[in-house]
């Protein structure tokens, strides 16, 4: 016994596609940027240091004094020596007067001259530093510096340019070359 058979034949669809690709272009000009900053303001105030050196005492120790001071000193010394000389002469005159007529005549005058012209004893010897320590006086007044800085902020000016966009849509065109087909045949 023979059974009928079904024979199916198909034809696939064939398409022809034409594709136009989309086009997109984006352009943007650079932003305009302007930055400026004014210079900082710097103000400097200084007070100068002061150095005072007083050497008057040192010069006095070395024997160099102002003329007026030297005149006063020498006048004082001369007056004291004059008074000492007057006092000595008065004492010697009194001594001669008291011994007069007592037969000592020459001996009194010899004693007085021994007192005045005898060998002087040397004084105590010692080291003396000239000028004396601390005779130069130094006084320092320190200086002062004030610095004031005023900062100026930067000025930033930005202009943003918008982007320019060109866009073309893509297309797909299709065309059917072979239509699909299904054929069914029964054999037998």
PAZAPA-4460 file (N, C-alpha, C; in steps of 0.05 Angstrom, whole numbers, plus 32768, in hexadecimal, padded with zeros to 4 digits):
% residues 188
    n_x    n_y    n_z   ca_x   ca_y   ca_z    c_x    c_y    c_z   seq   type   mol
   8010   7FEA   8000   8000   8000   8000   8012   8018   8000     1      X     A
   800A   8029   7FF1   8019   8041   7FEC   800A   8058   7FF8     2      X     A
   8018   8068   8009   800C   807F   8016   8013   8098   8006     3      X     A
   8001   80AA   8004   8008   80C2   7FF6   801D   80D2   8006     4      X     A
   802E   80DF   7FF8   8043   80F0   8005   803E   810D   7FFF     5      X     A
   8045   811C   8012   8041   8139   800E   805D   8143   800A     6      X     A
   8060   8152   7FF4   807A   815E   7FEE   8076   817C   7FF0     7      X     A
   8086   8188   8001   8085   81A5   8006   809F   81B2   7FFC     8      X     A
   809C   81C5   7FEA   80B3   81D4   7FE1   80AF   81F1   7FE6     9      X     A
   80C3   81FE   7FF1   80C1   821A   7FF8   80D5   822A   7FE9    10      X     A
   80CE   8242   7FE3   80E0   8255   7FD7   80E3   826C   7FEB    11      X     A
   80FC   8271   7FF3   8100   8287   8007   80FE   82A2   7FFA    12      X     A
   80F7   82B4   800B   80F5   82D0   8002   8111   82DA   7FFD    13      X     A
   8115   82EA   7FE9   812E   82F8   7FE4   8128   8316   7FE3    14      X     A
   8137   8324   7FF3   8133   8341   7FF5   814D   834F   7FED    15      X     A
   8149   8367   7FE2   815F   8378   7FDC   815B   8391   7FED    16      X     A
   816F   8396   7FFF   816E   83AD   8010   8182   83C2   8007    17      X     A
   8179   83DB   8006   818A   83F1   8001   818A   8402   801B    18      X     A
   81A1   8404   8028   81A2   8412   8042   81B2   842C   803E    19      X     A
   81A5   8441   8045   81B3   845B   8047   81B9   8460   8064    20      X     A
   81D3   8461   806B   81DB   8464   8087   81D4   847F   8091    21      X     A
   81CD   8481   80AB   81C7   849B   80B6   81E1   84AB   80B8    22      X     A
   81DF   84C6   80B8   81F6   84D7   80B9   81F3   84EA   80D1    23      X     A
   8206   84EC   80E2   8205   84FE   80F8   8220   850C   80FB    24      X     A
   821F   8526   80FD   8238   8536   8100   8232   854A   8117    25      X     A
   8244   854A   812B   8241   855D   8142   825A   856E   8142    26      X     A
   8256   8587   8142   826D   859A   8144   8266   85AE   815A    27      X     A
   827B   85B5   8169   8278   85C9   817D   8291   85DA   817E    28      X     A
   828D   85F3   817B   82A5   8605   817C   82AE   8605   8199    29      X     A
   82C8   860A   819C   82D3   860B   81B7   82C6   8622   81C7    30      X     A
   82C5   861D   81E1   82BA   8632   81F3   82CE   8649   81F3    31      X     A
   82C3   8661   81F6   82D4   8679   81F7   82DA   867E   8215    32      X     A
   82F3   867C   821C   82FB   867D   8238   830E   8695   823B    33      X     A
   8307   86A7   824D   8317   86BE   8252   831C   86BF   8270    34      X     A
   8335   86BC   8278   833D   86BC   8294   8350   86D3   8299    35      X     A
   834A   86E4   82AC   835C   86F9   82B3   835C   86FC   82D2    36      X     A
   8373   8703   82DC   8375   8706   82F8   8386   871F   82FE    37      X     A
   837A   8733   830A   838B   874B   8310   83A1   8743   8324    38      X     A
   83B7   8750   8322   83CE   874A   8334   83C6   8750   8351    39      X     A
   83D1   8741   8363   83CC   8745   837F   83D8   875F   8387    40      X     A
   83CC   876B   839B   83D7   8785   83A6   83E8   877E   83BE    41      X     A
   8401   8784   83BD   8414   877F   83D3   841D   879A   83DE    42      X     A
   8419   879D   83F8   8422   87B5   8405   8435   87AE   841B    43      X     A
   844D   87B9   841A   8462   87B3   842E   8469   87CD   843C    44      X     A
   8466   87CD   8456   846D   87E4   8467   8484   87DB   8479    45      X     A
   8499   87EA   847A   84AF   87E3   848B   84B6   87FA   849E    46      X     A
   84BE   87F3   84B5   84C9   8805   84C8   84E6   87FE   84CB    47      X     A
   84F8   8810   84C6   8514   8809   84C6   851E   8803   84E2    48      X     A
   8530   87F1   84E4   853D   87EB   84FD   854F   8803   8505    49      X     A
   8552   8806   851F   8562   881D   8528   8579   8812   853A    50      X     A
   8591   881A   8533   85A8   8811   8543   85B5   882A   854E    51      X     A
   85B6   882C   8569   85C3   8842   8577   85DC   8838   8585    52      X     A
   85F3   8844   857E   860C   883D   858B   8616   8856   8599    53      X     A
   8617   8855   85B4   8621   886B   85C4   863D   8865   85CD    54      X     A
   8651   8874   85C2   866C   886F   85C9   8678   8886   85DA    55      X     A
   8667   8897   85E6   8671   88AD   85F5   8683   88A4   860C    56      X     A
   867A   8890   861B   8689   8886   8632   86A4   887B   862A    57      X     A
   86A4   886D   8613   86BD   8862   8609   86D1   8878   8603    58      X     A
   86C8   888D   85F5   86DA   88A3   85EF   86E4   88B1   8608    59      X     A
   86D2   88B3   861D   86DB   88BF   8636   86F1   88AE   8643    60      X     A
   86ED   8893   8641   8701   8881   864D   871C   8884   863E    61      X     A
   871B   8889   8624   8734   888C   8615   873F   88A8   8617    62      X     A
   8732   88BA   8625   873C   88D5   8629   8733   88E9   8615    63      X     A
   8722   88E1   8603   8718   88F4   85EF   86FC   88FC   85F7    64      X     A
   86FA   8915   8600   86E1   8920   860A   86DA   8939   85FB    65      X     A
   86C1   8941   85FC   86BA   895A   85EF   86CA   8971   85FB    66      X     A
   86CF   8986   85EC   86E0   899C   85F4   86D4   89A9   860D    67      X     A
   86BB   89AE   860E   86AF   89BB   8625   86B3   89AB   863F    68      X     A
   86B0   8991   863C   86B4   897F   8653   86D1   897F   865C    69      X     A
   86E4   897F   8649   8700   8980   8650   8707   899A   865E    70      X     A
   86FC   89B1   8655   8702   89CB   8662   86F8   89CA   867F    71      X     A
   86DF   89C0   8683   86D5   89BF   869E   86E6   89AD   86B0    72      X     A
   86EE   8996   86A5   86FE   8983   86B5   8719   898F   86BC    73      X     A
   8727   899B   86A8   8741   89A7   86AE   873E   89BF   86C1    74      X     A
   872A   89CF   86BF   8726   89E5   86D1   8721   89DB   86ED    75      X     A
   8712   89C6   86F0   870D   89BA   870B   8726   89AF   8717    76      X     A
   8736   89A0   8706   874F   8995   8710   8763   89AB   8718    77      X     A
   8764   89C0   8708   8776   89D7   870E   876E   89E4   8728    78      X     A
   8754   89E7   872C   874B   89F4   8745   8752   89E3   875D    79      X     A
   874E   89C8   875A   8755   89B6   8771   8773   89B7   8777    80      X     A
   8783   89B7   8761   87A0   89B8   8766   87A8   89D3   8772    81      X     A
   879B   89E9   876A   87A1   8A03   8775   879A   8A03   8793    82      X     A
   8783   89F8   879A   877B   89F8   87B6   878E   89E6   87C6    83      X     A
   8796   89CF   87BB   87A9   89BE   87C8   87C4   89CC   87CD    84      X     A
   87CD   89DB   87B8   87E7   89E9   87BB   87E5   89FF   87D0    85      X     A
   87CE   8A0E   87D0   87CB   8A23   87E4   87CB   8A17   8800    86      X     A
   87BD   8A00   8803   87BB   89F3   881D   87D7   89EA   8826    87      X     A
   87E6   89DE   8813   8801   89D4   881A   8813   89EB   8822    88      X     A
   8812   8A01   8813   8823   8A18   881A   881B   8A24   8835    89      X     A
   8801   8A25   883A   87F9   8A30   8855   8803   8A1E   886B    90      X     A
   8801   8A04   8866   880B   89F1   887B   8829   89F3   887F    91      X     A
   8838   89F7   8869   8855   89FA   886C   885C   8A14   887A    92      X     A
   884E   8A29   8873   8853   8A43   8880   884D   8A42   889E    93      X     A
   8837   8A34   88A5   8831   8A30   88C2   8847   8A20   88D0    94      X     A
   8850   8A0B   88C2   8865   89FA   88CD   887F   8A0B   88D2    95      X     A
   8886   8A1B   88BF   889E   8A2C   88C2   889A   8A41   88D8    96      X     A
   8882   8A4C   88D9   887C   8A60   88EE   887D   8A54   890A    97      X     A
   8873   8A3B   890D   8873   8A2F   8927   888F   8A27   8930    98      X     A
   88A0   8A20   891D   88BA   8A17   8925   88CE   8A2E   8925    99      X     A
   88C6   8A46   891E   88D8   8A5D   891E   88E1   8A64   893A   100      X     A
   88FB   8A6A   893E   8905   8A72   8957   890A   8A5B   896A   101      X     A
   8907   8A43   8962   890C   8A2C   8974   8926   8A1E   896C   102      X     A
   8935   8A2A   895B   894F   8A20   8953   894E   8A0A   893F   103      X     A
   8937   8A07   8932   8936   89F2   891E   893A   89FD   8902   104      X     A
   893A   8A15   88FD   893D   8A24   88E4   893E   8A12   88CB   105      X     A
   8957   8A08   88C6   895A   89F9   88AD   894C   89DE   88AD   106      X     A
   894A   89D1   88C4   893F   89B7   88C5   8921   89B7   88BD   107      X     A
   8913   89CB   88C3   88F7   89CD   88BC   88F4   89CE   889E   108      X     A
   8904   89DF   8891   8903   89E2   8874   890B   89C8   8867   109      X     A
   891F   89BA   8872   8927   89A0   8866   8911   898B   8868   110      X     A
   8904   898B   887F   88ED   8978   8882   88D7   897E   886E   111      X     A
   88D1   8997   886A   88BC   899E   8857   88C3   8996   883B   112      X     A
   88DD   899B   8833   88E5   8993   8818   88E6   8975   8815   113      X     A
   88EC   8965   882A   88EB   8948   8828   88CE   893F   8824   114      X     A
   88BB   894C   8831   889F   8945   882E   8896   894A   8811   115      X     A
   889F   8960   8805   8895   8967   87EB   88A4   8958   87D4   116      X     A
   88BE   8952   87D9   88CD   8946   87C3   88D8   892B   87C8   117      X     A
   88CD   891D   87DB   88D6   8902   87E1   88CE   88EF   87CB   118      X     A
   88D9   88D7   87CC   88D2   88C4   87B7   88B4   88BC   87B9   119      X     A
   88A8   88BD   87A3   888B   88B5   87A3   8889   8897   87A2   120      X     A
   8878   888D   87B1   8874   8870   87B1   8862   886A   8799   121      X     A
   886A   8855   878A   8859   884D   8774   883E   8843   877E   122      X     A
   882A   884B   876F   880F   8842   8777   880B   8825   8770   123      X     A
   87F4   881A   8778   87EF   87FE   8771   87EB   87FC   8752   124      X     A
   87FA   87E9   8748   87F8   87E4   872B   87E2   87D0   8726   125      X     A
   87D3   87D5   8711   87BD   87C4   870A   87B8   87C7   86EC   126      X     A
   87AA   87B5   86E1   87A3   87B6   86C4   8789   87C5   86C2   127      X     A
   8789   87D8   86AF   8770   87E7   86AA   8769   87E3   868D   128      X     A
   8751   87DB   8688   8747   87D7   866D   873B   87F1   8663   129      X     A
   8746   87FB   864C   873B   8813   8640   8731   880B   8625   130      X     A
   8719   8811   861D   8704   881C   862D   86F8   8807   8640   131      X     A
   86E9   8811   8653   86DE   87FE   8667   86C8   87ED   865B   132      X     A
   86C4   87D6   8667   86B0   87C4   865D   8694   87D1   8660   133      X     A
   8685   87CF   864B   866A   87DB   864B   8669   87F8   8644   134      X     A
   8680   8804   863C   8681   8820   8635   8673   8826   861B   135      X     A
   8671   8813   8609   8663   8817   85F0   8647   880B   85F4   136      X     A
   8633   881C   85F1   8617   8814   85F6   860A   8811   85DB   137      X     A
   85FF   87FA   85D6   85F1   87F4   85BD   85D4   87EF   85C3   138      X     A
   85C3   87FD   85B4   85A6   87FA   85B7   859B   87F5   859B   139      X     A
   858C   87DF   8599   8580   87D7   857F   8562   87D8   8582   140      X     A
   8556   87E7   8570   8538   87E6   856E   8532   87D7   8555   141      X     A
   8526   87BF   8557   8521   87AF   853F   850D   87BD   852C   142      X     A
   8511   87B7   8512   84FF   87C1   84FE   84E6   87AF   84FC   143      X     A
   84D3   87B8   84ED   84BA   87A9   84EA   84B2   87AA   84CD   144      X     A
   84A9   8794   84C2   849F   8793   84A7   8483   8788   84A7   145      X     A
   8471   8797   849C   8455   878E   8499   8450   8789   847B   146      X     A
   8446   8771   8475   8440   876A   8459   8422   8765   8457   147      X     A
   8414   8774   8447   83F7   8770   8442   83F3   8768   8425   148      X     A
   83E6   8751   8421   83E1   8748   8406   83C3   8746   8402   149      X     A
   83B9   8753   83ED   839D   8752   83E6   839B   8742   83CC   150      X     A
   838F   872B   83CE   838C   8719   83B7   8374   8721   83A7   151      X     A
   8377   8722   838D   8361   8728   837B   8359   870E   836E   152      X     A
   833F   8708   836F   8335   86EF   8364   8336   86EF   8345   153      X     A
   833A   86D8   8339   833B   86D7   831C   831F   86DC   8310   154      X     A
   831E   86E7   82F9   8305   86EC   82EA   8304   86D8   82D3   155      X     A
   82F0   86C6   82D4   82EE   86B2   82C0   82D4   86B7   82B0   156      X     A
   82D7   86BB   8296   82C0   86C1   8284   82BF   86AA   826F   157      X     A
   82A9   869A   8271   82A7   8683   825F   828E   8687   824D   158      X     A
   8291   8684   8233   827B   8684   8220   827A   8668   8214   159      X     A
   8264   865A   821A   8262   863E   820F   8253   8640   81F4   160      X     A
   825E   8634   81E0   8252   8633   81C5   8241   8619   81C3   161      X     A
   8229   861B   81B9   8217   8604   81B7   8222   85F1   81A1   162      X     A
   821D   85D7   81A4   8226   85C5   818F   8214   85C7   8177   163      X     A
   821F   85C3   815F   8210   85C2   8146   820D   85A5   813D   164      X     A
   81F4   859C   813B   81EF   8580   8135   81E1   857E   811A   165      X     A
   81EE   856F   8108   81E1   8568   80EE   81DB   854B   80EE   166      X     A
   81C1   8544   80E9   81BA   8528   80EA   81A8   8522   80D3   167      X     A
   81AE   850C   80C5   819E   8503   80AE   8196   84E6   80B5   168      X     A
   817C   84E1   80B4   8172   84C7   80BB   817B   84B3   80A5   169      X     A
   817F   849A   80AD   8186   8486   8099   816C   847A   808E   170      X     A
   816E   846D   8077   8157   8461   8069   815D   8444   8062   171      X     A
   8149   8434   8063   814C   8418   805A   8136   8414   8044   172      X     A
   813F   840F   802B   812C   8409   8015   812E   83EB   8010   173      X     A
   8118   83DF   800E   8118   83C2   8009   8108   83BC   7FF0   174      X     A
   8110   83A7   7FE3   8103   839E   7FCB   8103   8380   7FCB   175      X     A
   80EC   8374   7FC6   80EA   8357   7FC6   80F1   834D   7FAB   176      X     A
   8105   833C   7FA9   810D   8331   7F90   80FE   8317   7F8A   177      X     A
   80FD   8306   7F9E   80EF   82EC   7F9A   80DB   82EB   7FB1   178      X     A
   80C2   82E4   7FA8   80AD   82E2   7FBC   80AF   82C7   7FC9   179      X     A
   80A7   82C5   7FE2   80A7   82AB   7FEF   8091   829A   7FE3   180      X     A
   8096   8280   7FE3   8082   826F   7FD6   8084   8254   7FE4   181      X     A
   806D   8248   7FE9   806C   822E   7FF5   805A   821D   7FE2   182      X     A
   8065   8207   7FD8   8056   81F5   7FC6   8053   81DA   7FD4   183      X     A
   803B   81D2   7FD6   8036   81B8   7FE2   802B   81A5   7FCD   184      X     A
   8038   818F   7FC8   802F   817B   7FB4   802A   8161   7FC2   185      X     A
   8015   8154   7FBA   800F   813A   7FC5   8016   8126   7FB0   186      X     A
   8027   8113   7FB6   8030   80FF   7FA2   8025   80E4   7FAC   187      X     A
   8018   80D6   7F98   8011   80BB   7F9B   7FF6   80B3   7FA2   188      X     A
***
